[in-house]
Amino acid sequence: MAQWLAQRADLDVTLSLAGRTASPVPHAVPIRVGGFGGAQGLADYLSTQRIDALIDATHPYANIISENAAAAARKAAVPFVALRRPPWTAVAGDRWIEVGDTRAAVDAIGPSNRSAFVALGRNELAPFALAPQHRYLIRSVDPVDPPLPLPNVIYITARGPFSEADDRALMQAHEIDVVISKNSGGSAAYGKIAAARALGIDVIMLRRPRAPDAAAVETVAEAVTWLDHALTSATARGV
């Protein structure tokens, strides 16, 4: 999204990041980092900065951010759309176990010793300490600090995209027999899902939280089209 909009001389774009990643990837537009103080704080920002349109392009599981964005846009009377990439859907050969949260994912691994590949955010890992009988391979964008109190855990710090071939080799090297993942959608993180299918191993999939009731599109191109329409409509109204 930032790459597309950076090419537009008619737009003044600001990309807002929550600040949870220590080293975010470079972007082609100005960035602000940190929260706004809830929906009201964001609404105040939209008003004081005279923002003409707001696009929520956050992670599908960042539901608090999405709820605040939709509420702030209503409060500030700013045109709003959410860019929500479609979730993955199971295909022939997938062995998915869907659960509601991380604690349920830990329970779904089962009591017997298993080798689990955990691909979740570092702030969501605490429940795995309740099941120390398993061997864990944990991959995250930032280091897990402090480490979990587990007797058998390996940490990998890496940023996607990850290919199916690389993830299959990784799982085979660590003798993985279960994968724990969010249903992020998109292609960047799908390698582990395709690799699990090829290896015939289980995937414990965290269901997405319910999205706010707001206008939404599925692709960057659709978001840009929406933005052009929103700005044209605002100009026509004399905004």
N, CA and C of each residue as an Amber inpcrd file, in Angstrom:
protein
   717
   0.8370000  -1.2010000   0.0000000   0.0000000   0.0000000   0.0000000
   0.8760000   1.2580000   0.0000000   1.8650000   1.2940000   0.8850000
   2.7400000   2.4630000   0.9560000   3.4960000   2.6690000  -0.3560000
   3.9490000   1.5730000  -0.9540000   4.6680000   1.6700000  -2.2260000
   3.7870000   2.2710000  -3.3140000   2.5620000   1.7990000  -3.3860000
   1.6400000   2.3120000  -4.3960000   1.3720000   3.7960000  -4.1960000
   1.0510000   4.1690000  -2.9640000   0.6380000   5.5420000  -2.6960000
   1.8090000   6.5100000  -2.7530000   3.0340000   6.0230000  -2.5300000
   4.2100000   6.9030000  -2.5770000   4.4310000   7.4690000  -3.9770000
   3.8910000   6.8070000  -4.9770000   4.0720000   7.2690000  -6.3530000
   3.0940000   8.3860000  -6.7210000   2.1870000   8.7020000  -5.8250000
   1.1480000   9.6830000  -6.1130000   1.5510000  11.0620000  -5.5920000
   1.8410000  11.9780000  -6.4980000   2.2340000  13.3270000  -6.0970000
   1.0650000  14.1070000  -5.5080000  -0.1550000  13.6340000  -5.7420000
  -1.3330000  14.3590000  -5.2620000  -1.7210000  13.9750000  -3.8470000
  -0.9610000  13.0650000  -3.2250000  -1.3220000  12.5880000  -1.8940000
  -0.2060000  12.8610000  -0.8910000  -0.6020000  13.2030000   0.3230000
   0.3190000  13.3340000   1.4510000   0.0040000  12.1650000   2.3760000
   0.8530000  11.1370000   2.3420000   0.5510000   9.8640000   3.0010000
   1.3580000   9.7200000   4.2850000   0.7040000   9.2530000   5.3400000
   1.3780000   8.8990000   6.5860000   1.0530000   7.4510000   6.9140000
   2.0870000   6.6610000   7.1860000   1.9200000   5.2760000   7.5880000
   2.1100000   5.1810000   9.0920000   1.1020000   4.6810000   9.7960000
   1.1530000   4.5700000  11.2540000   1.4510000   3.1380000  11.6580000
   2.4850000   2.9550000  12.4720000   2.8490000   1.6410000  12.9920000
   2.6370000   1.6050000  14.5010000   2.2220000   0.4470000  14.9970000
   1.9430000   0.3300000  16.4330000   3.2130000   0.4150000  17.2670000
   4.3480000   0.0250000  16.6920000   5.6000000   0.0810000  17.4320000
   5.9560000  -1.2080000  18.1360000   5.2960000  -2.3110000  17.7800000
   5.5730000  -3.5840000  18.4520000   6.7650000  -4.3120000  17.8490000
   7.1640000  -3.9240000  16.6400000   8.3220000  -4.5340000  15.9960000
   9.5200000  -3.6130000  16.1590000  10.6170000  -4.1690000  16.6700000
  11.7850000  -3.3350000  16.9830000  12.4000000  -2.7100000  15.7430000
  12.4530000  -3.4680000  14.6500000  13.0840000  -2.9780000  13.4250000
  12.1350000  -3.1470000  12.2570000  11.1850000  -2.2240000  12.0850000
  10.2470000  -2.3560000  10.9630000  10.9600000  -2.2120000   9.6320000
  10.3660000  -2.8160000   8.6040000  10.9620000  -2.7090000   7.2760000
  10.8720000  -1.2650000   6.7980000  11.8040000  -0.8280000   5.9460000
  11.7320000   0.5430000   5.4180000  10.4830000   0.7410000   4.5690000
   9.9780000   1.9500000   4.5650000   8.8110000   2.2750000   3.7660000
   9.0690000   3.5340000   2.9620000   8.2870000   3.6930000   1.9010000
   8.5040000   4.7850000   0.9650000   7.7390000   6.0530000   1.3290000
   7.0560000   6.0450000   2.4650000   6.2830000   7.2130000   2.9060000
   6.6490000   7.5330000   4.3440000   6.3460000   8.7480000   4.8130000
   6.6240000   9.0860000   6.2130000   5.8960000   8.1400000   7.1850000
   6.5610000   7.8470000   8.3100000   6.0390000   6.8990000   9.2940000
   5.8910000   7.5890000  10.6420000   4.8120000   7.2820000  11.3370000
   4.6910000   7.6140000  12.7600000   4.5610000   6.3060000  13.5080000
   5.1080000   6.2530000  14.7240000   5.1360000   5.0200000  15.5070000
   4.5020000   5.2660000  16.8630000   3.6390000   4.3310000  17.2790000
   3.0260000   4.4170000  18.5970000   1.5250000   4.5990000  18.5220000
   0.8840000   4.4160000  19.6660000  -0.5620000   4.5180000  19.7360000
  -1.0530000   5.9540000  19.7350000  -2.3880000   6.0890000  19.7130000
  -3.0200000   7.4080000  19.6870000  -3.7750000   7.7180000  20.9780000
  -3.9540000   6.6850000  21.8120000  -4.7760000   6.8710000  22.9910000
  -6.2070000   6.4480000  22.7550000  -6.3720000   5.3130000  22.0800000
  -7.7160000   4.7890000  21.8350000  -8.4090000   5.4750000  20.6850000
  -9.6880000   5.1360000  20.5360000 -10.4670000   5.6530000  19.4140000
 -10.5800000   7.1740000  19.4520000 -10.7840000   7.7320000  20.6450000
 -10.9280000   9.1850000  20.7350000  -9.6270000   9.8970000  20.3800000
  -8.5140000   9.3520000  20.8370000  -7.2330000   9.9440000  20.4980000
  -6.9680000   9.9270000  19.0090000  -7.3360000   8.8260000  18.3480000
  -7.1660000   8.7610000  16.9040000  -8.1160000   9.7160000  16.2030000
  -9.3380000   9.8320000  16.7090000 -10.2890000  10.7790000  16.1190000
  -9.7600000  12.2070000  16.2180000  -9.1690000  12.5420000  17.3610000
  -8.5810000  13.8760000  17.5290000  -7.4440000  14.0950000  16.5370000
  -6.6270000  13.0620000  16.3320000  -5.5150000  13.1630000  15.3780000
  -6.0520000  13.3900000  13.9670000  -7.0640000  12.6410000  13.5870000
  -7.6420000  12.7940000  12.2530000  -8.1500000  14.2150000  12.0320000
  -8.7530000  14.7790000  13.0780000  -9.2990000  16.1320000  12.9610000
  -8.2080000  17.1870000  12.9180000  -7.2620000  17.1040000  13.8530000
  -6.2240000  18.1410000  13.9320000  -5.2900000  18.0970000  12.7230000
  -5.0490000  16.8970000  12.1770000  -4.1640000  16.7610000  11.0190000
  -4.9110000  16.9180000   9.6980000  -6.2190000  17.1330000   9.7940000
  -7.0700000  17.3020000   8.6090000  -6.9160000  16.1350000   7.6300000
  -7.0110000  14.9510000   8.1710000  -6.9150000  13.7390000   7.3600000
  -8.1840000  13.5880000   6.5250000  -8.0150000  13.3180000   5.2380000
  -9.1550000  13.2050000   4.3200000  -9.6790000  11.7860000   4.1820000
  -8.8580000  10.7770000   4.5050000  -9.2980000   9.3890000   4.3850000
  -8.4080000   8.5180000   5.2550000  -8.9940000   7.4400000   5.7960000
  -8.2740000   6.5160000   6.6680000  -8.4360000   5.1040000   6.1260000
  -7.3070000   4.4170000   5.9320000  -7.3180000   3.0240000   5.4920000
  -6.7070000   2.1650000   6.5960000  -7.4810000   1.2210000   7.0890000
  -6.9960000   0.2820000   8.0950000  -6.3790000  -0.9040000   7.3680000
  -5.0510000  -0.9830000   7.3710000  -4.3520000  -2.0740000   6.6900000
  -3.5470000  -2.8950000   7.6800000  -4.0480000  -3.0030000   8.8970000
  -3.3060000  -3.7050000   9.9280000  -3.4950000  -5.2090000   9.7990000
  -2.8240000  -5.9680000  10.6630000  -2.8890000  -7.4300000  10.6550000
  -4.2990000  -7.8970000  10.9900000  -4.7640000  -8.9850000  10.3820000
  -6.1340000  -9.4430000  10.6510000  -6.4180000  -9.7460000  12.1220000
  -5.3660000  -9.9820000  12.9240000  -5.5790000 -10.3170000  14.3350000
  -5.4240000  -9.1090000  15.2550000  -5.1270000  -7.9400000  14.6950000
  -5.0110000  -6.7190000  15.5030000  -6.3840000  -6.0720000  15.6140000
  -7.3120000  -6.7930000  16.2340000  -8.7140000  -6.3530000  16.2090000
  -8.9560000  -5.0970000  17.0250000  -8.1760000  -4.8480000  18.0720000
  -8.3740000  -3.6270000  18.8590000  -8.0270000  -2.4050000  18.0130000
  -6.9190000  -2.4950000  17.2680000  -6.5480000  -1.4000000  16.3770000
  -7.6510000  -1.1660000  15.3490000  -8.1520000  -2.2450000  14.7720000
  -9.1940000  -2.1140000  13.7460000 -10.4750000  -1.5130000  14.3210000
 -10.8590000  -1.9460000  15.5130000 -12.0550000  -1.3960000  16.1430000
 -11.8850000   0.0920000  16.4250000 -10.7060000   0.4760000  16.9410000
 -10.4540000   1.8930000  17.2270000 -10.4330000   2.7270000  15.9500000
  -9.8690000   2.1680000  14.8860000  -9.7990000   2.9120000  13.6220000
 -11.1940000   3.1710000  13.0750000 -12.0390000   2.1400000  13.0750000
 -13.3980000   2.3090000  12.5570000 -14.1860000   3.3000000  13.4030000
 -14.0410000   3.2090000  14.7270000 -14.7610000   4.1200000  15.6210000
 -14.2590000   5.5510000  15.4710000 -12.9460000   5.7190000  15.3320000
 -12.3730000   7.0620000  15.1890000 -12.8390000   7.7150000  13.8960000
 -12.8930000   6.9480000  12.8260000 -13.3490000   7.5010000  11.5510000
 -14.7940000   7.9790000  11.6540000 -15.6300000   7.2250000  12.3690000
 -17.0230000   7.6590000  12.5570000 -17.0760000   8.9530000  13.3650000
 -16.2910000   8.9980000  14.4460000 -16.2930000  10.1860000  15.3050000
 -15.8380000  11.4330000  14.5460000 -14.8110000  11.2690000  13.7040000
 -14.2270000  12.4060000  12.9920000 -14.8780000  12.6440000  11.6310000
 -15.8380000  11.7950000  11.2790000 -16.5250000  11.8950000   9.9800000
 -15.5270000  11.8490000   8.8260000 -14.5980000  10.9020000   8.9090000
 -13.5800000  10.7200000   7.8760000 -13.8930000   9.4400000   7.1020000
 -13.8740000   9.4620000   5.7870000 -14.0900000   8.2440000   5.0030000
 -13.1260000   7.1410000   5.4270000 -13.6320000   5.9090000   5.5230000
 -12.8500000   4.8090000   6.0940000 -13.0880000   3.5250000   5.3200000
 -12.0220000   2.7630000   5.1380000 -12.1480000   1.4130000   4.5960000
 -11.0720000   0.5480000   5.2390000 -11.3750000  -0.7290000   5.3860000
 -10.4040000  -1.6890000   5.9040000  -9.8930000  -2.5550000   4.7640000
  -8.5870000  -2.7330000   4.7020000  -7.9670000  -3.6410000   3.7380000
  -7.7640000  -4.9710000   4.4630000  -8.6080000  -5.9420000   4.1640000
  -8.5700000  -7.2310000   4.8630000  -8.2920000  -8.3380000   3.8670000
  -7.0800000  -8.8480000   3.8780000  -6.7780000  -9.9520000   2.9700000
  -7.5900000 -11.1860000   3.3750000  -8.0870000 -11.9210000   2.3980000
  -8.9250000 -13.0830000   2.7000000  -8.1590000 -14.1300000   3.5080000
  -8.8350000 -14.8540000   4.3820000  -8.1600000 -15.9290000   5.1180000
  -7.8480000 -17.0980000   4.2130000  -6.8900000 -17.9150000   4.6260000
  -6.6430000 -19.1560000   3.9260000  -7.8270000 -20.1000000   4.1440000
  -8.0450000 -20.9840000   3.2030000  -9.0590000 -22.0170000   3.3620000
  -8.3950000 -23.3780000   3.1760000  -8.8530000 -24.3470000   3.9300000
  -8.2760000 -25.6830000   3.8640000  -8.5730000 -26.3190000   2.5030000
  -7.5850000 -27.0140000   1.9700000  -7.7430000 -27.7390000   0.7070000
  -7.4180000 -29.2100000   0.9670000  -7.6140000 -30.0330000  -0.0560000
  -7.3610000 -31.4540000   0.0870000  -5.9370000 -31.7000000   0.5940000
  -5.8240000 -32.5030000   1.6180000  -4.5260000 -32.8160000   2.2020000
  -4.2110000 -32.0350000   3.4550000  -4.9050000 -30.9130000   3.6880000
  -4.6840000 -30.1350000   4.9110000  -5.2800000 -30.8670000   6.1090000
  -4.5900000 -30.7880000   7.2240000  -5.0530000 -31.4000000   8.4730000
  -5.1280000 -30.3050000   9.5310000  -6.1840000 -29.5070000   9.4410000
  -6.3350000 -28.3460000  10.3090000  -7.1540000 -28.6830000  11.5420000
  -6.7260000 -28.1100000  12.6620000  -7.4910000 -28.1260000  13.9020000
  -7.6980000 -26.6610000  14.2750000  -8.9090000 -26.1540000  14.1680000
  -9.1750000 -24.7380000  14.4360000  -9.4860000 -24.5140000  15.9140000
  -8.8620000 -23.4810000  16.4800000  -9.0450000 -23.1470000  17.8870000
  -9.2690000 -21.6440000  18.0260000  -9.7320000 -21.2330000  19.2070000
 -10.0880000 -19.8400000  19.4050000  -8.9700000 -18.9520000  19.8950000
  -7.9820000 -19.5060000  20.5920000  -6.9040000 -18.6710000  21.1260000
  -5.6730000 -19.5320000  21.3880000  -4.6140000 -18.8680000  21.8810000
  -3.3510000 -19.5690000  22.0810000  -3.4560000 -20.6390000  23.1520000
  -4.1800000 -20.3690000  24.2200000  -4.3410000 -21.3810000  25.2780000
  -5.0140000 -22.6390000  24.7170000  -6.0310000 -22.4630000  23.8790000
  -6.6780000 -23.6050000  23.2530000  -5.7300000 -24.3260000  22.3030000
  -4.8430000 -23.5760000  21.6610000  -3.8550000 -24.1900000  20.7690000
  -2.9140000 -25.0880000  21.5660000  -2.4920000 -24.6340000  22.7380000
  -1.6170000 -25.4460000  23.5910000  -2.3300000 -26.7340000  23.9860000
  -3.6080000 -26.6350000  24.3550000  -4.3710000 -27.8280000  24.7250000
  -4.4920000 -28.7920000  23.5470000  -4.6240000 -28.2260000  22.3320000
  -4.8240000 -29.0570000  21.1470000  -3.5790000 -29.8430000  20.7590000
  -2.4120000 -29.4270000  21.2160000  -1.2020000 -30.1990000  20.9310000
  -1.3130000 -31.5860000  21.5440000  -1.9870000 -31.6610000  22.7110000
  -2.1990000 -32.9410000  23.3740000  -1.1830000 -33.2020000  24.4720000
  -1.4270000 -34.2340000  25.2730000  -0.5420000 -34.4990000  26.4120000
   0.7570000 -35.1980000  26.0440000   0.7620000 -35.9740000  24.9540000
   1.9650000 -36.7200000  24.5840000   3.0270000 -35.7980000  24.0080000
   4.2820000 -36.1960000  24.1770000   5.3970000 -35.3870000  23.6930000
   5.3200000 -35.2210000  22.1810000   5.3910000 -33.9740000  21.7270000
   5.3720000 -33.6890000  20.2980000   6.4240000 -32.6300000  19.9870000
   6.6910000 -32.4620000  18.7100000   7.6330000 -31.4440000  18.2480000
   6.8510000 -30.3810000  17.4930000   6.7240000 -29.2110000  18.0820000
   5.8220000 -28.1760000  17.5770000   6.5950000 -27.0050000  16.9820000
   6.1540000 -26.5900000  15.7970000   6.6660000 -25.3770000  15.1550000
   5.6580000 -24.2750000  15.4410000   6.0700000 -23.2730000  16.2020000
   5.1870000 -22.1890000  16.6290000   5.5310000 -20.9360000  15.8360000
   4.5720000 -20.4500000  15.0570000   4.7840000 -19.2460000  14.2430000
   3.7730000 -18.1940000  14.6760000   3.9770000 -17.6420000  15.8620000
   3.0930000 -16.6260000  16.4350000   3.9380000 -15.4420000  16.8930000
   3.2610000 -14.3360000  17.2190000   3.9690000 -13.1810000  17.7570000
   4.5590000 -13.4750000  19.1250000   5.6770000 -12.8450000  19.4310000
   6.3730000 -13.1320000  20.6890000   5.5440000 -12.7750000  21.9140000
   4.5610000 -11.8800000  21.7690000   3.7240000 -11.5050000  22.9090000
   2.6000000 -12.4980000  23.1660000   2.5230000 -13.5450000  22.3730000
   1.4340000 -14.5200000  22.4990000   1.9190000 -15.8950000  22.9230000
   3.1500000 -15.9880000  23.3790000   3.7710000 -17.2830000  23.6100000
   3.6580000 -17.8100000  25.0350000   3.2690000 -16.9890000  25.9890000
   3.2890000 -17.3870000  27.3950000   2.5480000 -18.6960000  27.6700000
   1.3650000 -18.9580000  27.0620000   0.6620000 -20.2030000  27.3790000
   1.4480000 -21.4770000  27.0900000   2.4560000 -21.4240000  26.2220000
   3.2040000 -22.6420000  25.9140000   4.0410000 -23.1150000  27.1010000
   4.2900000 -22.2420000  28.0550000   5.0080000 -22.6410000  29.2630000
   4.2030000 -23.6370000  30.0850000   2.8970000 -23.7380000  29.8300000
   2.0360000 -24.6790000  30.5550000   2.1780000 -26.1040000  30.0300000
   2.8710000 -26.2880000  28.9280000   3.0420000 -27.6200000  28.3370000
   4.5180000 -27.8650000  28.0550000   5.3250000 -28.0350000  29.1090000
   6.7790000 -28.1620000  28.9260000   7.2190000 -29.5210000  28.3960000
   6.2910000 -30.4510000  28.2240000   6.6790000 -31.7910000  27.7470000
   7.0130000 -31.8160000  26.2630000   6.6180000 -30.7830000  25.5350000
   6.8520000 -30.7590000  24.0920000   8.1920000 -30.1120000  23.7460000
   8.6650000 -30.4070000  22.5340000   9.8150000 -29.7110000  21.9700000
   9.2870000 -28.6050000  21.0720000   9.8530000 -27.4010000  21.1890000
   9.3260000 -26.2430000  20.4650000  10.3880000 -25.6320000  19.5560000
   9.9380000 -25.2830000  18.3590000  10.6980000 -24.4420000  17.4450000
   9.8680000 -23.1810000  17.2630000  10.3640000 -22.0450000  17.7450000
   9.5850000 -20.8120000  17.7470000  10.2360000 -19.7950000  16.8240000
   9.4620000 -19.3330000  15.8440000   9.9650000 -18.3330000  14.9010000
   9.2010000 -17.0340000  15.0830000   9.9390000 -15.9350000  15.2340000
   9.3110000 -14.6310000  15.4300000  10.1700000 -13.5580000  14.7740000
   9.5490000 -12.4050000  14.5100000  10.2650000 -11.3000000  13.8670000
  11.3140000 -10.7200000  14.7970000  10.9590000 -10.5610000  16.0760000
  11.8890000 -10.0440000  17.0780000  12.2570000 -11.1450000  18.0600000
  13.4140000 -11.0430000  18.7170000  13.8180000 -12.0650000  19.6880000
  12.8060000 -12.1890000  20.8310000  12.6270000 -13.3940000  21.3250000
  11.7580000 -13.6430000  22.4780000  12.5810000 -13.3640000  23.7310000
  12.2640000 -12.2790000  24.4000000  13.0490000 -11.8270000  25.5430000
  12.1030000 -11.3190000  26.6370000  12.0720000 -11.9850000  27.8090000
  12.9140000 -13.1190000  28.2010000  12.4590000 -14.4120000  27.5470000
  13.3470000 -15.3850000  27.4620000  12.9680000 -16.6820000  26.8970000
  11.8970000 -17.3530000  27.7510000  11.1520000 -18.2520000  27.1450000
  10.1320000 -18.9840000  27.8810000  10.7880000 -20.0020000  28.8220000
  10.1540000 -20.2680000  29.9590000  10.7000000 -21.2630000  30.8940000
  10.3970000 -22.6840000  30.4270000  11.0350000 -23.0730000  29.3350000
  10.8140000 -24.3810000  28.7370000  12.1430000 -25.1310000  28.6400000
  12.1300000 -26.4360000  28.8700000  13.3900000 -27.1930000  28.8460000
  13.9200000 -27.4850000  27.4560000  13.0380000 -27.4500000  26.4370000
  13.4700000 -27.8380000  25.0960000  12.8460000 -26.9030000  24.0770000
  13.5320000 -25.8040000  23.7860000  13.0010000 -24.8090000  22.8580000
  14.1430000 -24.2220000  22.0290000  13.8810000 -24.0300000  20.7480000
  14.8180000 -23.3790000  19.8400000  14.1270000 -22.1530000  19.2670000
  14.8300000 -21.0290000  19.2530000  14.2710000 -19.7880000  18.7330000
  14.9150000 -19.4380000  17.3920000  14.0850000 -18.9970000  16.4750000
  14.5560000 -18.4730000  15.1940000  13.9930000 -17.0700000  15.0330000
  14.8630000 -16.1040000  14.8040000  14.4290000 -14.7350000  14.5370000
  14.5510000 -14.4900000  13.0430000  13.4060000 -14.2900000  12.3930000
  13.4140000 -14.1370000  10.9400000  12.1540000 -13.4170000  10.4990000
  12.2580000 -12.7600000   9.3660000  11.1280000 -12.0430000   8.7860000
  10.8290000 -12.6480000   7.4030000   9.5400000 -12.8930000   7.1290000
   9.1320000 -13.4790000   5.8620000   9.3540000 -12.5140000   4.7060000
   9.0070000 -12.9460000   3.4940000   8.2660000 -14.1800000   3.1920000
   9.1340000 -15.4340000   3.2810000   8.4490000 -16.5750000   3.5690000
   9.1060000 -17.8650000   3.6770000   8.5240000 -18.7930000   2.6070000
   9.3850000 -19.4530000   1.8570000   8.9160000 -20.3330000   0.7940000
   8.4980000 -21.6860000   1.3630000   7.6740000 -22.3930000   0.5890000
   7.2740000 -23.7440000   0.9950000   8.4950000 -24.6530000   1.1210000
   9.4080000 -24.5630000   0.1650000  10.5910000 -25.4310000   0.1920000
  11.4340000 -25.1840000   1.4320000  11.6400000 -23.9150000   1.7850000
  12.4530000 -23.5990000   2.9550000  11.7670000 -24.0740000   4.2310000
  10.4570000 -23.8550000   4.3300000   9.7550000 -24.2700000   5.5370000
   9.6700000 -25.7920000   5.6310000   9.5430000 -26.4640000   4.5180000
   9.5250000 -27.9250000   4.5450000  10.8680000 -28.4600000   5.0320000
  11.9590000 -27.8700000   4.5360000  13.2910000 -28.2970000   4.9780000
  13.4830000 -28.0200000   6.4670000  12.9880000 -26.8630000   6.9240000
  13.0940000 -26.5100000   8.3360000  12.3450000 -27.5130000   9.2050000
  11.1260000 -27.8450000   8.8030000  10.3240000 -28.7860000   9.5890000
  10.9420000 -30.1750000   9.6080000  11.4920000 -30.5960000   8.4800000
  12.1180000 -31.9130000   8.4320000  13.3810000 -31.9570000   9.2930000
  14.1450000 -30.8770000   9.2720000  15.3810000 -30.8430000  10.0590000
  15.0930000 -30.9260000  11.5540000  13.9610000 -30.3770000  11.9810000
  13.6150000 -30.3700000  13.4070000  12.5640000 -31.4230000  13.7540000
  12.2390000 -32.2760000  12.7960000  11.2870000 -33.3800000  13.0100000
   9.9580000 -32.8700000  13.5750000   9.4560000 -31.8130000  12.9550000
   8.2000000 -31.1930000  13.4020000   7.0240000 -32.1100000  13.0620000
   6.0840000 -32.2500000  14.0110000   4.8720000 -33.0190000  13.7270000
   3.5910000 -32.2380000  13.9710000   3.7110000 -30.9430000  14.3190000
   2.5290000 -30.0890000  14.4540000   2.9630000 -28.6300000  14.2980000
   2.1480000 -27.8530000  13.6030000   2.4150000 -26.4340000  13.3820000
   1.3170000 -25.6240000  14.0530000   1.6880000 -24.5410000  14.7390000
   0.7130000 -23.6310000  15.3370000   0.8230000 -22.3050000  14.6090000
  -0.2990000 -21.8430000  14.0470000  -0.2750000 -20.6650000  13.1730000
  -1.5620000 -19.8710000  13.3090000  -1.4670000 -18.6110000  12.9610000
  -2.6530000 -17.7870000  12.7390000  -3.0640000 -17.9090000  11.2790000
  -4.3350000 -17.6580000  11.0180000  -4.8200000 -17.6640000   9.6350000
  -4.6330000 -16.2720000   9.0470000  -3.3870000 -15.9520000   8.7350000
  -3.0350000 -14.5970000   8.3280000  -3.5140000 -14.2540000   6.9310000
  -3.6460000 -15.2490000   6.0600000  -3.9610000 -14.9670000   4.6690000
  -2.7330000 -14.4390000   3.9380000  -2.8710000 -14.2790000   2.6350000
  -1.7540000 -13.7860000   1.8430000  -0.7360000 -14.8710000   1.5470000
   0.3020000 -14.4950000   0.8290000   1.3030000 -15.4680000   0.3800000
   2.5760000 -15.4780000   1.2200000   2.8740000 -14.3970000   1.9310000
   4.1700000 -14.2710000   2.6050000   4.3850000 -15.3330000   3.6760000
   3.3230000 -15.7530000   4.3620000   3.4520000 -16.7070000   5.4580000
   2.8360000 -18.0600000   5.1390000   2.4440000 -18.2700000   3.8800000
   1.7370000 -19.5000000   3.5280000   2.6700000 -20.6950000   3.3810000
   3.9600000 -20.4580000   3.2890000   4.9100000 -21.5480000   3.0830000
   4.7700000 -22.6600000   4.0980000   4.5950000 -22.3020000   5.3750000
   4.4970000 -23.3270000   6.4180000   3.2220000 -24.1520000   6.2880000
   2.1510000 -23.5230000   5.7910000   0.8950000 -24.2500000   5.6240000
   1.0250000 -25.2610000   4.4840000   1.6040000 -24.8270000   3.3740000
   1.8320000 -25.7290000   2.2420000   2.8190000 -26.8300000   2.6170000
   3.8410000 -26.4830000   3.3950000   4.8320000 -27.4790000   3.8080000
   4.1990000 -28.5200000   4.7240000   3.3430000 -28.0810000   5.6470000
   2.6600000 -29.0220000   6.5390000   1.7830000 -29.9830000   5.7460000
   1.1050000 -29.4520000   4.7190000   0.2820000 -30.3150000   3.8670000
   1.1460000 -31.3620000   3.1680000   2.2730000 -30.9250000   2.6160000
   3.1490000 -31.8450000   1.8950000   3.7070000 -32.9240000   2.8130000
   3.9500000 -32.5830000   4.0690000   4.5240000 -33.5280000   5.0250000
   3.4620000 -34.3270000   5.7690000   2.1880000 -33.9790000   5.5720000
   1.1010000 -34.7130000   6.2180000   1.0410000 -34.5090000   7.7190000
   1.3440000 -33.2850000   8.1860000   1.3140000 -33.0280000   9.6220000
   0.2000000 -32.0490000   9.9730000  -0.1830000 -32.0510000  11.2490000
  -1.2900000 -31.2350000  11.7190000  -0.9250000 -29.7560000  11.7480000
  -1.9300000 -28.9150000  11.5090000  -1.8140000 -27.4740000  11.7010000
  -2.8970000 -27.0540000  12.6940000  -2.4800000 -26.5080000  13.8120000
  -3.4200000 -25.9300000  14.7680000  -3.5720000 -24.4680000  14.4000000
  -4.7450000 -24.1150000  13.8960000  -4.9790000 -22.7980000  13.3010000
  -5.8330000 -21.9440000  14.2240000  -5.2980000 -20.7790000  14.6170000
  -6.0660000 -19.8470000  15.4310000  -7.0610000 -19.1090000  14.5490000
  -8.3360000 -19.1870000  14.9040000  -9.3580000 -18.4890000  14.1280000
  -9.1740000 -16.9820000  14.2470000  -9.5530000 -16.2900000  13.1980000
  -9.4950000 -14.8320000  13.2240000 -10.5350000 -14.2630000  14.1790000
 -10.2080000 -13.1520000  14.8350000 -11.2360000 -12.4650000  15.6240000
 -12.2660000 -11.8260000  14.7040000 -13.4250000 -11.5690000  15.2520000
 -14.4840000 -10.9500000  14.4590000 -14.0630000  -9.5350000  14.0580000
 -14.1740000  -9.2360000  12.7700000 -13.7840000  -7.9220000  12.2640000
 -14.8600000  -6.8960000  12.5770000 -14.4890000  -5.6350000  12.7950000
 -15.4870000  -4.5800000  13.0190000 -16.4310000  -4.4530000  11.8330000
 -17.6230000  -3.9900000  12.1110000 -18.6140000  -3.7810000  11.0520000
 -18.2670000  -2.4780000  10.3330000 -17.5790000  -2.6110000   9.2140000
 -17.1380000  -1.4300000   8.4560000 -16.8900000  -1.8460000   7.0200000
 -16.8430000  -0.8570000   6.1300000 -16.5450000  -1.1300000   4.7250000
 -15.1670000  -1.7740000   4.6080000 -15.0420000  -2.7390000   3.6970000
 -13.7720000  -3.4530000   3.5630000 -13.5290000  -3.8530000   2.1090000
 -12.2510000  -3.9540000   1.7640000 -11.8160000  -4.4610000   0.4630000
 -10.7500000  -5.5120000   0.7110000 -10.3990000  -6.2730000  -0.3500000
  -9.4890000  -7.3900000  -0.1640000  -8.1100000  -7.1780000  -0.7700000
  -7.9510000  -6.1940000  -1.6520000  -6.6620000  -6.0070000  -2.3130000
  -6.2290000  -4.5480000  -2.2470000  -4.9230000  -4.3280000  -2.4460000
  -4.3910000  -2.9670000  -2.4860000  -5.0170000  -2.1840000  -3.6310000
  -5.1620000  -2.8260000  -4.7810000  -5.7500000  -2.1390000  -5.9310000
  -7.1650000  -1.6560000  -5.6100000  -7.9490000  -2.4950000  -4.9250000
  -9.3050000  -2.0900000  -4.5430000  -9.2720000  -0.9410000  -3.5420000
  -8.2980000  -0.9470000  -2.6410000  -8.1820000   0.1330000  -1.6660000
  -7.8450000   1.4540000  -2.3440000  -6.9620000   1.4030000  -3.3400000
  -6.6020000   2.6220000  -4.0640000  -7.8030000   3.1510000  -4.8420000
  -8.5560000   2.2560000  -5.4470000  -9.7730000   2.6690000  -6.1580000
 -10.7560000   3.3180000  -5.1960000 -10.9270000   2.7010000  -4.0220000
 -11.8100000   3.2830000  -3.0010000 -11.3200000   4.6720000  -2.6030000
 -10.0060000   4.8190000  -2.4030000  -9.4370000   6.0880000  -1.9770000
  -9.7050000   7.1860000  -3.0020000  -9.4980000   6.8790000  -4.2750000
  -9.7540000   7.8750000  -5.3210000 -11.2230000   8.2990000  -5.3130000
 -12.1120000   7.3450000  -5.1470000 -13.5410000   7.6610000  -5.1080000
 -13.8680000   8.5140000  -3.8890000 -13.3010000   8.1590000  -2.7230000
 -13.5800000   8.9060000  -1.4940000 -13.0940000  10.3420000  -1.5960000
 -11.8950000  10.5380000  -2.1500000 -11.3480000  11.8870000  -2.2660000
 -12.1010000  12.7020000  -3.3170000 -12.5000000  12.0670000  -4.4010000
 -13.2840000  12.7640000  -5.4280000 -14.6330000  13.1860000  -4.8780000
 -15.2600000  12.3080000  -4.0910000 -16.5610000  12.6320000  -3.4950000
 -16.4470000  13.7800000  -2.5170000 -15.3480000  13.7850000  -1.7280000
 -15.1430000  14.8560000  -0.7610000 -14.9440000  16.1990000  -1.4540000
 -14.2070000  16.1960000  -2.5670000 -13.9760000  17.4240000  -3.3260000
 -15.2950000  17.9490000  -3.8960000 -16.0910000  17.0060000  -4.3870000
 -17.3790000  17.4030000  -4.9660000 -18.2990000  18.0180000  -3.9180000
 -18.1440000  17.5760000  -2.6620000 -18.9750000  18.1130000  -1.5760000
 -18.3940000  19.4190000  -1.0310000 -17.1850000  19.7900000  -1.4970000
 -16.5590000  21.0170000  -1.0070000 -15.8190000  20.8130000   0.2910000
 -15.4440000  19.5390000   0.5910000 -14.7180000  19.2490000   1.8420000
 -13.2470000  19.5300000   1.6430000
